[in-house]
Amino acid sequence: MAAHVLVPIDDSDRSTEALEFALEEYPSARFTALHVIDPSEIYAATGLETGSLSNYERIRDEHETQADNLLETARRRAADANVELETEYVIGDISETIVDYVEDHGVDHIVLGSHGRTGASRILLGSIAESVARRSPVPVTIVR
């Protein structure tokens, strides 16, 4: 049985379903919800090539606020299931950051949604779930 379960969180229905699945399947585990902010989304939104550092900071702050809101929603869902949920957000490559987090924080199982992104973004970036499953040093459950 898993002792420490990591649930990567984004704003997709699949990540919500993954959290609910994890809470139900591993009732005695310690849980961490992790949101990874992709820096390329910040750079793309800022037009940083033009040298607008203040624009970068504003967009980063907006992404961090969105992350806080996503994680607060996840904490409320966990509280409804009488489970304490640790939360954290970091900025980095999504799949790489998830795998690094597992290695650095004693996680022994990952539960994540099958796909959070849709359309061209998912095709261009590849499947986060697939990348995590291939690179993870611990078992991965992908919720579809």
VENKA-V13153 format. One record per backbone hydrogen bond with DSSP energy under -0.5 kcal/mol. NH is the residue of the N-H (numbers start at 0). CO is the residue of the C=O. E is the energy in kcal/mol with one decimal. If there is no record, write none. Layout:
nh:NH co:CO e:E
nh:NH co:CO e:E
This chain:
nh:4 co:29 e:-3.2
nh:5 co:108 e:-2.7
nh:6 co:31 e:-3.0
nh:7 co:5 e:-0.5
nh:8 co:33 e:-3.2
nh:15 co:11 e:-1.3
nh:16 co:12 e:-2.5
nh:17 co:13 e:-2.3
nh:18 co:14 e:-2.1
nh:19 co:15 e:-2.4
nh:20 co:16 e:-2.5
nh:21 co:17 e:-2.6
nh:22 co:18 e:-2.6
nh:23 co:19 e:-1.7
nh:24 co:20 e:-3.0
nh:25 co:21 e:-2.3
nh:28 co:25 e:-1.8
nh:29 co:2 e:-3.0
nh:30 co:83 e:-0.6
nh:31 co:4 e:-2.4
nh:32 co:85 e:-3.0
nh:33 co:6 e:-1.6
nh:33 co:31 e:-0.5
nh:34 co:87 e:-2.3
nh:36 co:34 e:-0.6
nh:36 co:89 e:-3.2
nh:37 co:35 e:-0.7
nh:38 co:36 e:-0.6
nh:40 co:37 e:-1.3
nh:41 co:37 e:-0.9
nh:42 co:38 e:-2.7
nh:43 co:39 e:-2.4
nh:44 co:40 e:-1.6
nh:45 co:41 e:-1.4
nh:46 co:42 e:-1.5
nh:47 co:42 e:-1.1
nh:49 co:46 e:-2.5
nh:50 co:47 e:-2.7
nh:52 co:50 e:-1.4
nh:55 co:51 e:-1.8
nh:56 co:52 e:-2.4
nh:57 co:53 e:-2.0
nh:58 co:54 e:-2.5
nh:59 co:55 e:-2.9
nh:60 co:56 e:-2.3
nh:61 co:57 e:-2.0
nh:62 co:58 e:-2.3
nh:63 co:59 e:-2.5
nh:64 co:60 e:-2.3
nh:65 co:61 e:-2.3
nh:66 co:62 e:-2.3
nh:67 co:63 e:-2.5
nh:68 co:64 e:-2.2
nh:69 co:65 e:-2.6
nh:70 co:66 e:-2.6
nh:71 co:67 e:-2.2
nh:72 co:68 e:-2.2
nh:73 co:69 e:-2.0
nh:74 co:70 e:-2.4
nh:75 co:71 e:-2.2
nh:76 co:72 e:-2.2
nh:77 co:73 e:-2.4
nh:78 co:74 e:-2.6
nh:79 co:75 e:-2.1
nh:80 co:76 e:-0.8
nh:80 co:77 e:-0.9
nh:81 co:78 e:-1.9
nh:82 co:77 e:-2.4
nh:85 co:30 e:-2.4
nh:85 co:83 e:-0.5
nh:87 co:32 e:-1.8
nh:89 co:34 e:-1.9
nh:91 co:36 e:-2.2
nh:91 co:89 e:-0.5
nh:96 co:92 e:-2.8
nh:97 co:93 e:-2.2
nh:98 co:94 e:-2.2
nh:99 co:95 e:-2.6
nh:100 co:96 e:-2.6
nh:101 co:97 e:-2.1
nh:102 co:98 e:-2.0
nh:103 co:99 e:-2.1
nh:104 co:100 e:-1.5
nh:105 co:101 e:-0.5
nh:106 co:101 e:-1.3
nh:107 co:3 e:-2.3
nh:108 co:3 e:-1.0
nh:109 co:138 e:-2.2
nh:110 co:5 e:-2.6
nh:111 co:140 e:-2.4
nh:113 co:142 e:-2.5
nh:120 co:117 e:-0.7
nh:121 co:117 e:-0.7
nh:121 co:118 e:-0.5
nh:122 co:118 e:-1.7
nh:123 co:119 e:-2.9
nh:124 co:120 e:-2.4
nh:125 co:121 e:-1.5
nh:127 co:125 e:-0.6
nh:130 co:126 e:-2.3
nh:131 co:127 e:-2.9
nh:132 co:128 e:-2.6
nh:133 co:129 e:-2.2
nh:134 co:130 e:-1.8
nh:135 co:131 e:-2.2
nh:138 co:107 e:-0.6
nh:140 co:109 e:-3.1
nh:141 co:139 e:-0.5
nh:142 co:111 e:-2.7
nh:142 co:140 e:-0.6
nh:143 co:141 e:-0.5
